[in-house]
Every structure is written in C-alpha cells, then in structure tokens.
C-alpha cells in the first residue's frame, strides 16, 4: 500500500475518510494513545476507532507502541503511535536570499536538509540546483519508502519581482533575475523535472501549515508571523488555513505604517505612509547595520551582531516593534484569534526579545473587557518555510479539513498548483 493510496487523494467526500484523518490528527498530537483515548479525542465510537485502527495499521500509517503500565486497573491498554515511515514529503523554500530543501517523515522528523545562502538566481538555474538536492534526498529512501513519497511542496513569496526598493535589492542583474520569477511557473517546472506531484503555496501560509500540522501548540486559531529577509505570515481559523482571493491572506508585510525615523531607512519621497516590510524585516536590520559600518554578508553575520548586542540592533528593534505592534493589533482586531505564533530566520536572542516587546505592547493596548492575544515562539525557526513546504503533501493527504465533506478537491484554488 503506497502512501498516496493510503491518503486516498483529495477528492473523496466520505465520512470515513474524514474520521480516519481526524484520528491521525489526534494521534499526532498525543504522540501515543490507546483506542479508548483516540475515541475520546477524535469524538468517535469505540467500534469506529477499532475499524479505523485496523485499516491504518494495514496501510502502514500507524503501529503498536507497547502497553500503558501505570495508572491502570485491569489489563494494561495497548498503545498506538504514528509509523514514521508511513509517508514522506520533500519541501523547497525559495526566498530572495536563499534556497532551502528538507525531507520529512510522517511523524515530522527532518531526515535530510540542504541550504544555499545566495541571491535567488534565474528560475532555470534554481531548478537545476533544487533538482539536484531532491535527487540526493530521494536516494536516502529505500525502494519501498520511495513509493511512500507523497510529493514535493514549494513555498515562495508571491510577486518576487516586487518590493525591491523596500528590500534594498540593488543592481540591474539582480532585479532582472527577480522579475523573471513573476513570469515563471516554478512548481510546473519542478514537476516536469522530477515526475512527482508538486504542491505550491505562499511561504507564510506554508509555514502556518507546518505549525498547524506538526506544531506543538496544537492551536486551531492563530495568526502566524515569520521574520525573514521580508516579513510574512498566515492565518489559521477553525483548523484550516485562510488563503484569500490571491493567496496572500496574512501578508502583513503590506500593512501601512508611518515611515521609519532611522537614518538608514529608504527615502519615501514625501509619502506619509510606508509599508511594514520596510521596517520589520531582516533586510531592514541588515541595512541599518551596514549604515553603521558593519559588514553583513548573510544570516550568520546578522545573528552574530545580535549576540554581541550591537547598539544598531537595539535601535532597529525599537523601530521594528514601533511598526509591528500596531500592525498586529489591527490584524488581531479583524481576526479575533487568541494566539500569535512568531518565528524568524535568525535568533541569538532576537526572537525572545521581540516576543517580549510585542507581548507587552499587546497587553498595554488590549481593549476593555478583552484579553490580549498571547505571543508564542514557533516550532521550526529557520526551517519553518522548508518544513512548511514539506508539510503541504502531508496536509493534502492526511488533514481532516472541513472541505473533505464539502466536495473540495484541494487545499487551495487555482492560485496555487497541485500537479498530480
């Protein structure tokens, strides 16, 4: 039984399929559980759980994990867990300053990873680089495991050729290369080059999928925010990702903010408003450090300056929070979610510092009779985009999304690609 068959595609509207996926989700969050536990968590009858457990065991998606020996009366209960080798997914994250790829198993363990810190090249060059990485990772799987590879997920910002001023992208060659991405259908190119199903999504939404599917917070409603070269995010409501008409829901980078007062900020030509990406992004931090004479050639240099406590870092943090906190307040007022999951491409103390400052700002501005949303750290750090991409094939095949009962055929409509 291959993983694709075990997932049974995305067109089935059967209640049993939904229940199977609900049980897998409950088991993923519990780690291991008895049949009685699963019946309670998935809100299914014991009879239904017994039948589903038998099917999923035969399909190689779950396995016995021993018996519960403590706190039990009578015969110890048999425990079940996910079978890590039940399915595999490969994820590719494309950003303006890097290309990353990971391979994960059904339990969410990262089995292999590749990373290239470079200005994103022309799509044809990127395809060859990614194809080689995927070939190396596929070779790590045995013949039987190869059949359980569900496909490839691609996570990338939409409109890669836009916002080049705000991201301080200079040089005609770089700008021409980025604009070529707005005309390229990279997922289709990758599907043709690998002969595997390819699923693509906005990078912020893909990272939100990783938190939803594999994250330890087990949240069903949250705003996800990721601080990378740019800043992006995703929205999760009722256990599913909200995409919007163009697939850019949660793209807080475009929220209007007052212009920065930092001497390093790009000119706004007299405009009274800028956009958040100009102030809350690692590119903005890089620009400010360079303005102060610091050599920054990549994320390692950035993190080093954070760890050293360079005064320019604190200046940027003040400016970032001054713009980001009101943007979060506005988004939360619209979404009415209790949680913000925040992550970043670097750390060195930067992530906890930003979370503390943002939490304080939300607490101070909470409306009367309403509790402020809680800001927590994401589970995947710099790997969030790539793990999110690798989560897409898993999410498509094994998430108990409500659309399964409504006849929907994919996680997203035509704006994203599911090449089968």
C-alpha positions as CSV (number, residue, x, y, z in Angstrom):
1,X,0.0,0.0,0.0
2,X,1.6,3.3,-1.0
3,X,1.2,6.4,1.0
4,X,-0.7,8.1,-1.9
5,X,-3.2,5.3,-1.8
6,X,-3.3,5.4,2.0
7,X,-4.1,9.1,1.7
8,X,-6.7,8.3,-0.9
9,X,-6.2,11.6,-2.7
10,X,-8.1,14.8,-2.1
11,X,-11.4,14.1,-3.9
12,X,-13.1,11.7,-1.5
13,X,-16.1,13.1,0.4
14,X,-16.6,10.0,2.6
15,X,-17.2,10.5,6.2
16,X,-14.9,7.5,6.9
17,X,-12.0,9.3,5.3
18,X,-12.7,12.3,7.4
19,X,-12.8,10.2,10.5
20,X,-9.5,8.4,9.6
21,X,-7.8,11.8,9.3
22,X,-9.3,13.1,12.5
23,X,-7.9,10.0,14.3
24,X,-4.5,10.6,12.7
25,X,-4.5,14.2,13.8
26,X,-5.4,13.2,17.4
27,X,-2.7,10.6,17.4
28,X,-0.2,13.1,16.0
29,X,-0.9,15.5,18.8
30,X,-1.0,12.9,21.6
31,X,2.2,11.1,20.5
32,X,0.8,7.8,21.5
33,X,-2.7,6.7,22.7
34,X,-5.0,3.8,23.3
35,X,-8.1,3.1,21.3
36,X,-10.2,4.5,24.1
37,X,-8.1,7.6,24.2
38,X,-8.5,8.1,20.4
39,X,-12.2,7.6,20.6
40,X,-12.5,10.3,23.2
41,X,-10.1,12.7,21.4
42,X,-11.5,12.2,17.9
43,X,-15.1,12.0,19.2
44,X,-15.7,8.7,17.6
45,X,-17.3,5.5,18.9
46,X,-15.1,2.6,20.1
47,X,-16.3,0.5,17.2
48,X,-15.4,3.1,14.6
49,X,-12.0,3.6,16.1
50,X,-11.3,-0.2,16.1
51,X,-12.2,-0.4,12.4
52,X,-10.1,2.6,11.5
53,X,-7.1,1.5,13.5
54,X,-7.1,-1.8,11.7
55,X,-7.2,-0.1,8.3
56,X,-4.5,2.4,9.1
57,X,-2.3,-0.4,10.6
58,X,-2.7,-2.4,7.4
59,X,-1.8,0.7,5.4
60,X,1.4,1.2,7.3
61,X,0.4,4.6,8.8
62,X,0.3,3.6,12.5
63,X,1.9,0.9,14.6
64,X,1.7,-0.5,18.2
65,X,4.0,1.2,20.7
66,X,3.6,-1.0,23.8
67,X,1.3,-1.0,26.7
68,X,0.4,1.6,29.4
69,X,1.7,0.2,32.6
70,X,0.9,2.9,35.1
71,X,-2.4,4.2,36.5
72,X,-4.4,1.4,35.0
73,X,-6.8,-1.1,36.6
74,X,-7.1,-4.5,34.9
75,X,-5.3,-5.4,31.7
76,X,-2.9,-2.6,30.5
77,X,-4.2,-0.8,27.5
78,X,-2.3,-1.3,24.2
79,X,-0.9,2.0,22.8
80,X,-0.6,3.1,19.2
81,X,1.6,5.7,17.5
82,X,2.2,7.0,14.0
83,X,4.5,5.0,11.8
84,X,7.3,7.5,10.9
85,X,8.0,5.6,7.6
86,X,4.3,5.7,6.7
87,X,4.8,8.7,4.4
88,X,7.5,11.2,3.3
89,X,7.4,14.7,1.9
90,X,10.0,17.0,0.4
91,X,9.8,20.7,0.9
92,X,11.6,23.6,-1.0
93,X,11.6,27.1,0.3
94,X,12.6,29.8,-2.2
95,X,13.5,33.3,-0.9
96,X,15.3,36.2,-2.4
97,X,18.4,35.4,-0.4
98,X,18.4,31.6,-0.1
99,X,17.1,28.2,-1.3
100,X,16.4,25.5,1.2
101,X,15.1,22.0,0.9
102,X,14.2,19.4,3.6
103,X,12.7,15.9,3.6
104,X,10.4,14.9,6.5
105,X,8.8,11.7,7.5
106,X,5.2,11.1,8.6
107,X,6.0,12.0,12.2
108,X,7.6,15.3,11.2
109,X,11.2,14.4,11.7
110,X,13.6,16.1,9.4
111,X,15.6,13.4,7.7
112,X,17.7,15.5,5.4
113,X,18.3,19.1,4.6
114,X,20.1,21.3,2.1
115,X,20.6,25.1,2.2
116,X,22.2,27.6,-0.2
117,X,22.7,31.2,1.0
118,X,22.7,33.0,-2.3
119,X,20.8,35.7,-4.1
120,X,18.0,33.9,-5.8
121,X,19.2,33.1,-9.3
122,X,17.2,32.8,-12.5
123,X,14.4,30.2,-12.4
124,X,16.3,27.9,-14.7
125,X,19.4,27.9,-12.6
126,X,17.4,27.5,-9.4
127,X,15.6,24.5,-10.9
128,X,18.8,22.7,-11.6
129,X,20.0,23.4,-8.0
130,X,16.8,22.2,-6.5
131,X,16.5,19.1,-8.7
132,X,20.0,18.0,-7.6
133,X,19.1,18.5,-3.9
134,X,15.9,16.5,-4.4
135,X,17.8,13.7,-6.2
136,X,20.2,13.4,-3.2
137,X,17.4,13.3,-0.7
138,X,15.3,10.7,-2.6
139,X,18.4,8.5,-2.8
140,X,18.3,8.2,1.0
141,X,15.0,6.3,0.8
142,X,14.8,2.6,0.1
143,X,12.6,1.2,-2.8
144,X,9.6,0.7,-0.5
145,X,10.0,4.1,1.1
146,X,10.2,5.7,-2.4
147,X,6.7,4.6,-3.1
148,X,5.5,6.4,0.0
149,X,6.9,9.8,-1.1
150,X,3.8,11.9,-1.4
151,X,5.4,14.7,-3.4
152,X,7.1,18.0,-3.2
153,X,5.9,21.2,-1.6
154,X,7.2,24.6,-2.8
155,X,7.0,27.7,-0.6
156,X,7.9,31.0,-2.0
157,X,6.8,34.6,-1.7
158,X,4.4,35.7,-4.4
159,X,5.5,38.6,-6.6
160,X,9.2,38.0,-6.1
161,X,9.9,40.9,-8.5
162,X,8.1,43.4,-6.4
163,X,9.1,45.5,-3.3
164,X,12.7,45.6,-4.4
165,X,13.2,49.2,-3.0
166,X,11.8,48.2,0.4
167,X,14.1,45.1,0.4
168,X,17.1,47.1,-0.7
169,X,17.7,44.9,-3.7
170,X,20.2,46.8,-5.9
171,X,21.8,46.0,-9.2
172,X,20.1,45.6,-12.5
173,X,21.1,42.0,-12.9
174,X,19.5,41.0,-9.6
175,X,16.4,43.0,-10.3
176,X,16.0,41.4,-13.8
177,X,16.5,37.9,-12.2
178,X,13.8,38.5,-9.6
179,X,11.3,39.8,-12.2
180,X,11.8,36.6,-14.2
181,X,10.3,34.8,-11.3
182,X,7.0,36.6,-11.8
183,X,6.7,35.0,-15.2
184,X,7.9,31.5,-14.2
185,X,5.7,28.6,-13.1
186,X,8.3,27.0,-10.9
187,X,6.1,24.3,-9.5
188,X,5.2,23.1,-13.0
189,X,8.9,23.2,-14.0
190,X,9.8,21.1,-10.9
191,X,7.0,18.6,-11.5
192,X,8.3,18.0,-15.0
193,X,11.9,17.7,-13.8
194,X,11.1,15.2,-11.0
195,X,8.0,13.4,-12.1
196,X,6.5,13.9,-8.7
197,X,3.3,15.7,-7.5
198,X,4.1,19.3,-6.6
199,X,2.1,21.5,-4.3
200,X,2.9,25.2,-4.0
201,X,1.9,27.9,-1.6
202,X,2.8,31.3,-0.3
203,X,5.7,30.8,2.1
204,X,3.9,32.4,5.0
205,X,0.9,30.2,4.6
206,X,3.1,27.1,4.2
207,X,4.9,27.8,7.5
208,X,1.5,28.3,9.1
209,X,0.5,24.8,7.8
210,X,3.6,23.4,9.4
211,X,2.6,24.9,12.8
212,X,-1.0,23.6,12.3
213,X,0.0,20.1,11.2
214,X,3.2,19.4,13.2
215,X,3.5,22.2,15.7
216,X,3.4,21.6,19.5
217,X,1.0,24.4,20.2
218,X,-2.0,22.4,18.9
219,X,-3.8,25.6,18.1
220,X,-6.8,25.8,15.8
221,X,-7.0,29.6,15.5
222,X,-3.9,31.8,15.2
223,X,-2.0,34.4,13.3
224,X,1.4,33.3,12.1
225,X,4.2,35.8,11.6
226,X,7.6,35.0,10.2
227,X,10.5,37.5,10.2
228,X,12.9,36.7,7.3
229,X,14.6,38.9,4.7
230,X,11.0,40.2,4.4
231,X,8.2,39.6,6.8
232,X,5.2,37.4,6.1
233,X,2.5,35.4,7.7
234,X,-0.5,33.2,7.5
235,X,-4.0,32.9,9.1
236,X,-5.4,29.7,10.6
237,X,-9.1,29.6,11.6
238,X,-11.1,26.5,12.6
239,X,-8.1,24.3,11.9
240,X,-7.6,25.3,8.3
241,X,-5.6,28.0,6.5
242,X,-7.3,31.0,5.1
243,X,-5.8,32.0,1.8
244,X,-7.8,35.0,0.5
245,X,-8.6,35.6,-3.2
246,X,-5.0,35.8,-4.3
247,X,-3.4,33.5,-1.7
248,X,-2.0,36.4,0.3
249,X,-4.1,36.3,3.4
250,X,-1.9,37.1,6.4
251,X,0.6,39.1,4.3
252,X,1.2,41.7,7.0
253,X,4.2,43.0,5.1
254,X,1.9,45.2,3.1
255,X,0.2,46.8,6.1
256,X,0.6,50.6,6.0
257,X,2.8,52.2,8.7
258,X,4.4,55.6,9.3
259,X,7.9,56.0,7.7
260,X,10.9,54.9,9.8
261,X,12.9,57.5,11.6
262,X,16.1,55.6,11.3
263,X,18.8,57.3,9.3
264,X,19.2,54.1,7.3
265,X,15.6,53.9,6.1
266,X,15.0,54.2,2.3
267,X,13.5,57.5,1.1
268,X,9.7,57.7,0.9
269,X,9.7,60.7,-1.4
270,X,7.4,62.7,0.9
271,X,4.8,59.9,1.4
272,X,3.1,59.9,4.7
273,X,2.8,56.1,4.8
274,X,5.3,53.3,4.1
275,X,4.7,49.6,4.3
276,X,5.7,47.2,7.2
277,X,8.2,45.3,5.1
278,X,10.4,48.5,5.1
279,X,10.7,48.5,8.9
280,X,10.1,45.0,10.1
281,X,12.4,42.7,8.2
282,X,15.9,41.3,8.4
283,X,16.7,43.3,5.3
284,X,15.9,46.4,7.3
285,X,18.2,45.2,10.1
286,X,20.9,44.5,7.6
287,X,20.6,47.9,6.0
288,X,20.8,49.6,9.4
289,X,23.9,47.7,10.5
290,X,25.6,48.5,7.2
291,X,24.7,52.1,7.7
292,X,26.8,51.9,10.9
293,X,29.7,50.4,9.1
294,X,29.1,46.7,9.9
295,X,29.9,44.1,7.3
296,X,26.9,41.8,6.8
297,X,27.1,39.0,4.2
298,X,24.4,36.7,5.5
299,X,22.3,35.5,8.4
300,X,25.3,34.3,10.4
301,X,26.7,37.8,10.4
302,X,23.3,39.2,11.5
303,X,23.0,36.8,14.3
304,X,26.5,37.5,15.4
305,X,25.7,41.2,15.8
306,X,22.5,40.3,17.8
307,X,24.6,38.2,20.1
308,X,27.2,40.9,20.5
309,X,24.5,43.4,21.4
310,X,25.5,46.0,18.8
311,X,23.7,49.3,19.5
312,X,22.3,49.4,16.0
313,X,20.4,46.2,16.6
314,X,18.6,47.7,19.6
315,X,17.8,50.8,17.5
316,X,16.3,48.6,14.8
317,X,14.3,46.6,17.4
318,X,12.8,49.8,18.7
319,X,11.8,50.8,15.2
320,X,10.6,47.3,14.2
321,X,8.3,47.0,17.3
322,X,7.0,50.5,16.8
323,X,5.7,49.5,13.4
324,X,4.9,45.8,14.0
325,X,2.9,46.1,17.2
326,X,0.2,48.3,15.8
327,X,0.1,46.1,12.7
328,X,-0.5,43.1,14.9
329,X,-3.2,44.9,16.9
330,X,-5.0,45.8,13.7
331,X,-4.8,42.2,12.3
332,X,-6.0,40.8,15.7
333,X,-8.9,43.2,15.8
334,X,-10.1,41.8,12.5
335,X,-9.3,38.1,13.0
336,X,-10.3,37.8,16.7
337,X,-7.8,34.9,17.3
338,X,-6.2,34.3,20.8
339,X,-2.7,33.4,19.6
340,X,0.2,34.9,17.6
341,X,2.9,32.4,16.6
342,X,6.2,34.2,15.9
343,X,9.3,32.9,14.3
344,X,12.4,34.1,12.4
345,X,15.3,33.1,10.2
346,X,17.8,34.0,13.0
347,X,17.9,34.1,16.7
348,X,20.8,34.8,19.1
349,X,18.2,36.2,21.5
350,X,16.4,38.2,18.9
351,X,13.2,36.1,18.8
352,X,12.6,36.1,22.6
353,X,13.4,39.9,22.7
354,X,10.8,40.7,20.0
355,X,8.2,38.4,21.5
356,X,8.6,40.0,24.9
357,X,8.3,43.5,23.4
358,X,5.3,42.6,21.3
359,X,3.5,40.9,24.1
360,X,3.9,44.0,26.3
361,X,2.6,46.2,23.5
362,X,-0.4,44.0,23.0
363,X,-1.1,43.9,26.8
364,X,-0.8,47.6,27.1
365,X,-3.3,48.2,24.2
366,X,-5.8,45.5,25.0
367,X,-9.4,46.9,24.8
368,X,-11.5,46.9,27.8
369,X,-13.1,43.6,28.6
370,X,-10.9,41.8,26.1
371,X,-7.8,39.8,26.8
372,X,-4.7,40.4,24.7
373,X,-3.6,37.7,22.3
374,X,-0.7,35.6,23.5
375,X,2.5,35.7,21.5
376,X,4.5,32.4,21.4
377,X,7.5,31.2,19.6
378,X,7.2,29.0,16.6
379,X,8.4,25.4,16.5
380,X,10.7,25.4,13.5
381,X,12.9,28.5,13.4
382,X,14.8,29.0,10.2
383,X,13.4,25.7,8.9
384,X,9.8,26.9,9.1
385,X,9.4,27.7,5.4
386,X,11.0,24.5,4.2
387,X,9.2,22.3,6.7
388,X,6.0,24.1,5.8
389,X,6.6,23.3,2.1
390,X,7.2,19.6,3.1
391,X,4.0,19.7,5.1
392,X,1.9,20.5,2.0
393,X,1.8,17.0,0.6
394,X,1.1,15.6,4.1
395,X,-1.6,18.2,4.7
396,X,-3.3,17.5,1.4
397,X,-3.4,13.7,2.0
398,X,-4.0,13.5,5.7
399,X,-5.5,16.6,7.2
400,X,-9.2,16.3,8.3
401,X,-10.1,19.6,6.6
402,X,-13.7,20.6,6.5
403,X,-13.6,20.7,2.7
404,X,-13.4,16.9,2.6
405,X,-17.1,16.9,3.5
406,X,-17.9,19.7,1.0
407,X,-16.5,18.2,-2.2
408,X,-13.4,20.5,-2.4
409,X,-10.5,18.9,-4.3
410,X,-7.5,20.8,-2.9
411,X,-6.2,22.9,-0.1
412,X,-6.2,25.9,-2.4
413,X,-8.0,27.0,-5.6
414,X,-6.3,27.9,-8.9
415,X,-3.9,30.4,-7.5
416,X,-1.7,27.5,-6.2
417,X,-0.7,24.4,-8.1
418,X,-1.4,20.8,-7.3
419,X,0.2,18.9,-10.1
420,X,-0.7,15.2,-10.0
